[in-house]
Amino acid sequence: MRRIISCINLLCSTVLLSTVAIIVSFFDNKGSGAHLVGRFWAGFHLKVSGIKVVIKGLEHLKSPPYVFMCNHQSSLDIYTLQAFLPYSFKWIAKRQLFRLPFIGWAMGRTGYISIDREKPREALKAMEEAANKIRNGMNIVIFPEGTRSVDGMLLPFKKGGFTLALRAMVPIVPIGIYGTSRLQPKGSFIPKEKGVIYIHIGEPIILEDMDRSSKTRVMNDVRVHIERLMACQGN
């Protein structure tokens, strides 16, 4: 019964609150109002699904803007970060998601960053526009693996997010999430059971005095940090 209620809630709240976010976006150029709508949507879904979230490391966040980079094991990662990261932010997402009814329309209206991986020139242009927005104060969240991991192990990182971070030259904040893959494995539309999700936020990685030739070193550094944060689990 809980899963049925969770499914109905997700479908109805997505349609309703996506519409609200679209309307709000016409009166809010910065997107902070629409982000609050999205935060409520995500938090309400977690609550209805019987999921508690424990977040640690908020004391490391002092001087945004940031590029947040997190491991990706489940669709729940999106709801969890949307509801519990304490800053307004945008997602970088593949273009196909912007074609989805309601949620995709809201993403487009509220300034989420669309990347077309099949068209490198357009992707590069989108990256440059995103870098300018970040330098002007916008936070973003990236899953550097590019897709969800099935077995919980970190997949190879894509370079695009690190190219963007080095263009914007703002700190990268590593994040480790634990518990989402157990509650909602890849391929599941809603959580299978109640439980607790842990978010561990690491110290910002400063990119000052680095250039694009440092990309591999930055990727390796971020990977090490995320692996350590994932290993913290419930501690």
TALIN-V840833 format. One record per helix or strand. SS is the DSSP state (a for helix, b for strand). FROM is the first residue (numbers start at 1). TO is the last residue. If there is no record, write none. Layout:
BEGIN
SS/FROM/TO, SS/FROM/TO
END
This chain:
BEGIN
a/2/25, a/32/48, b/51/56, a/58/60, b/67/70, a/76/84, b/89/94, a/95/99, a/103/109, b/113/115, a/120/135, b/139/142, a/160/168, b/172/178, a/180/183, b/195/201, b/205/205, a/212/232
END
